[in-house]
Amino acid sequence: MAVQLPNYQITQLPNNLASPRLPAEITGYYKALVSRWGPQNWWPARSRFEVIVGAYLTQNTNWSNVEKALLNLRRVRLLSVSAMRNVPLAELEILVRPSGYFRQKARNLKTFIAFLDQQYSGSLNRMFAQPTEKLRAELLALNGVGPETADSILLYAGNHPVFVVDAYTRRVLLRHGIISEKTSYEEIRSLIEHAVSSAEAGSLNMRKTGSDPRHASSPMSSASRGELAQHYNELHALIVRLGNHYCRKTAKCEGCPLQPFLKSPQATTAQGA
């Protein structure tokens, strides 16, 4: 593949993550997860704006709660920029309440609409046409947007090639002895992006048949993406499934597709988020 990394990325890995074995180990994890489950049909959404709303709502809650809030918004036809622009804040709060922290999330969604209007005349096309590093910095400057939310918006709604690091990613890499408790979000993202983007062409082919997806196909999950963005999409979704089924706070290693990669039984007791 040998895809050039975006300018904002840490192209020089930190010394503690620069081992020559790590890229092959990361891609080995990816291949093992693909072999077990195949494509996961993530992100389940009908539009780019729905992905953005979901990225905000999924903070500090589980996806089933997000789905309840999205169903509320869909029922009253608020899953568009224009509709959410015009809905009163108090009404929006009630609709997103199932996702938790509903006042904060409603306010942050309104902040995003104001940003989109002021910077890009309300156009998602104009916004996503920006260079990745520029748009990422703008998103991170908004209230309620941290790295995971920004990268989810960039990757899943905007087709920008960035990997989304979540608590499951950190937990898996920590238990496998690849990172430490102090390894930062940006270091983890850089490590995975370096491994996937430098893989040999054709070595990460995604199998098309016999897959076991967690979600039904949707307009956004089946949308055309760049090759690198698609790999980041699938790897992140597969890690989430791994975390839900096996790499929980209390590890369930028996039958885990990554069990053969564990260096020692003690690794499973490492504390994860």
HUJOFEN-V964405 format. One record per backbone hydrogen bond with DSSP energy under -1.0 kcal/mol. CO is the residue of the C=O (numbers start at 0). NH is the residue of the N-H. E is the energy in kcal/mol with one decimal. If there is no record, write none. Layout:
co=[CO/CO]
nh=[NH/NH]
e=[E/E]
//
This chain:
co=[5/8/13/14/18/20/21/22/23/24/25/26/27/28/29/30/31/32/33/36/44/46/47/48/49/50/51/52/53/55/57/61/62/63/64/65/66/67/68/69/70/71/72/73/77/79/80/81/82/87/88/89/90/91/95/96/100/101/102/103/104/105/106/107/108/109/110/111/112/113/114/115/115/116/119/122/123/126/130/131/132/133/134/135/138/141/145/146/147/148/149/150/151/152/152/153/154/159/165/166/167/168/169/170/171/172/172/173/179/183/184/185/186/187/188/189/190/191/192/193/195/196/198/199/217/225/226/227/228/229/230/231/232/233/234/235/236/237/238/239/240/241/241/245/245/252/255/257/258/263/264/265/266]
nh=[8/10/16/17/21/24/25/26/27/28/29/30/31/32/33/34/35/36/37/211/219/50/51/52/53/54/55/56/57/58/60/65/66/67/68/69/70/71/72/73/74/75/77/76/79/83/84/85/86/91/92/93/94/95/98/99/104/105/106/107/108/109/110/111/112/113/114/115/116/117/118/119/121/120/122/126/127/129/134/135/136/137/138/139/141/144/149/150/151/152/153/154/155/156/157/159/158/161/169/170/171/172/173/174/175/177/178/176/182/187/188/189/190/191/192/193/194/195/196/197/198/2/1/202/221/229/230/231/232/233/234/235/236/237/238/239/240/241/242/243/244/245/246/247/251/255/258/260/261/266/267/268/269]
e=[-1.3/-1.4/-2.1/-1.2/-1.4/-2.1/-2.9/-2.4/-1.7/-1.9/-2.1/-2.5/-2.1/-2.4/-2.6/-2.4/-1.5/-2.8/-1.1/-3.7/-2.3/-1.6/-2.1/-2.6/-2.6/-2.4/-1.6/-2.6/-2.2/-1.2/-1.4/-1.4/-2.6/-1.3/-1.7/-2.9/-2.3/-1.8/-2.2/-2.8/-2.3/-1.3/-3.0/-1.4/-1.2/-2.4/-2.0/-1.4/-1.3/-2.2/-2.5/-1.5/-1.9/-2.0/-1.9/-2.2/-2.6/-2.4/-2.2/-2.3/-2.2/-1.9/-1.9/-2.0/-2.1/-2.3/-2.3/-2.9/-2.5/-2.7/-2.8/-1.9/-2.3/-1.1/-2.3/-1.8/-2.9/-1.6/-2.5/-2.8/-1.7/-1.9/-2.6/-2.4/-1.7/-1.5/-2.7/-2.7/-1.9/-2.2/-2.5/-2.7/-2.2/-1.3/-1.4/-2.7/-1.2/-1.9/-2.1/-2.4/-2.7/-2.3/-2.3/-2.5/-1.5/-2.6/-1.1/-1.6/-1.3/-2.2/-2.8/-2.3/-2.3/-2.3/-2.7/-2.6/-2.1/-2.7/-2.5/-1.3/-1.1/-1.8/-1.1/-2.2/-2.1/-2.4/-1.9/-2.3/-2.4/-2.7/-2.7/-2.2/-2.3/-2.6/-2.2/-2.1/-2.0/-2.4/-2.6/-2.2/-2.0/-3.0/-2.2/-2.0/-2.6/-2.2/-1.7/-1.6/-1.5/-1.4/-1.4/-1.7/-1.4]
//
